[in-house]
Amino acid sequence: MALRRVLASIARPRALAFAAARASVCVASVRGPAPVSATSVPPARTFAGVAADEEDEDPLLDPDMVKLSMEEYLDAFKHAVQHIRGGAPSAGMLDHLTVEAYGDQQPLTALAQTALQGTTLVVRPFDPSTIADIEKAITEADLGLNPSSDGKTIKAKVPKASKEVRAHSLKQLSDAAETTKVNIRKLRHKVVDLVKKQEGVSEDDIYRTLQDLQTTTSAVTDAVTAVQHKKKEEIESS
């Protein structure tokens, strides 16, 4: 099997999914994004300058595919961080919620428009018949919100973040960042194992390959840390 195809079978980063938890958001699950396919990256550019032949027979790993796979973890982390309670309330606090409506789970964003008026979230359903379902979803999300409706809109005042809430948010952020970094390292280890199993490749080429791989890993990991620090400052300033 061509090495790039092997990579496609192992490099399927699992995105972080978050569910609401006590006036903030906690890590709820890890799910997989769309697999990386050979058509989703530029033409083969291999590590250590070893190019693939026309039949793609056992080239060294395509660095673009490795980088893309690692960056999917970074993108998932960025998305998850948006739902961790920070300093000021935002209209996007409810965007990750799903609502049981029309006999199935629906994303809240498909059912209503949410705005922030001062410190109060105002939810305007597109279909008034879904108001009770949306109100129930907000209540059960454990965000510390007590929604009420007038038959047309739903309002929920966002309480000021307490010391306990900020501490909880910081822990969630730390856990999410560490999970992301661990996933990136696991992918790196898998790629290292694949590289070392290649036959007919010089030790110098393998060395340069692993150096390139480490450079990519460090760059993406540093980007995760930067996002974490920015969010940390936001939480601590509240």
Secondary structure, DSSP 8 states (H G I E B T S, - for coil): --HHHHHHHH----EEEEEEETTEEEEEEEE------GGGS-S---GGG----TT--S----HHHHHHHHHHHHHHHHHHHTTS--SS--GGGGTT-EEEETTEEEEHHHHEEEEEETTEEEEEESSGGGHHHHHHHHHHTTSS---EE-SS-EEEE-----HHHHHHHHHHHHHHHHHHHHHHHHHHHHHHHHHHT-SS--HHHHHHHHHHHHHHHHHHHHHHHHHHHHHHHHHHT-
